[in-house]
Amino acid sequence: MNFNDRRALAMLPARIAALDTQIAELNVVLADPDLYARDPARFGATTVALAVARDELAVAEEQWLRLEMLREKIEAAEPGT
């Protein structure tokens, strides 16, 4: 693994946790049944932000999985481990 892969693997869990938190917060905002009627612009912006955060989370999880599998493959191939 190169430096960038090792760094990304180390940083991705925190990124994933932050995105999980952001998604939970956005879901709380959208759980307000009167939000759309009271503030359609905020509803729209929150909906878009939620979609973006979910997409970013999916990308981060896929990247973490790919790097973790690569790390495990490399460690399994090294003699003495």
N, C-alpha and C positions, 0 to 999 in steps of 0.2 A: 504494500500500500504506500502511496506517496504521501507527502506531508499534508496536502490538501484533503485527501480522503480521511486520514487519521483525525485531522482537525474537525472536519465535518461530522465524522462519527461521534466525536466527543461533544460537539455542540448541538447536535440534532435533538437529543432528549429534552433539553431545556426549551428549544424552539417548539417542539411538539407539545410540551406542557403549557407553554404560553398560548399557543393556538387553541388548545383545549379550554383554557380559562376564558379566552376571548369569545369562543363559540358559546360557552355557557352563559356569559354575560349578555351576549346578543340575543340568545334565546329567552333570557329573562325579560329583556325589553320587549321582544315580540310576543311574549305571553300576555301582555296587557290587552284585554279584549277591546278596549276603546281606543287603542293607539291609532289605528287607521282613520277612524272618524275624527279624532282630535288633532292629529298631526300627520297627514298623509305623506308629507315630505320626509319626516323622520322615519316613518314606516318604510318608505322606499329605500332610503339610504341605509337603514339597518338591514333590510333584506339583501341588498347588494353586498354590504360588508360581510354578512353571514355567508353568502355564497363564495365570496373571495376567500374568507378564512377557511371554509371547508375544503376548497380547492388547494389552498396552500398546505393544509394539514395532510391531505392525500399525497401530495408531492413529497412532503417531508417524510412521511411514513414510508413511502416507497423507496426514497433515497436511503433512509436509515436501514431498511431491510436489505437492500442491495449491498450496502457497505458492510453490514454485519455478516452477511453470507460470505462476502469476499474475505473478511478478516478471519472467519472460521476456516475457510478453505486454505488460506495461507498458513494458519497455525497448524492445521492438520497435516500439511505437506512438509512442514519443517521437522527435521530429525530431532529426536530428543524431547518433543513436547507431547 
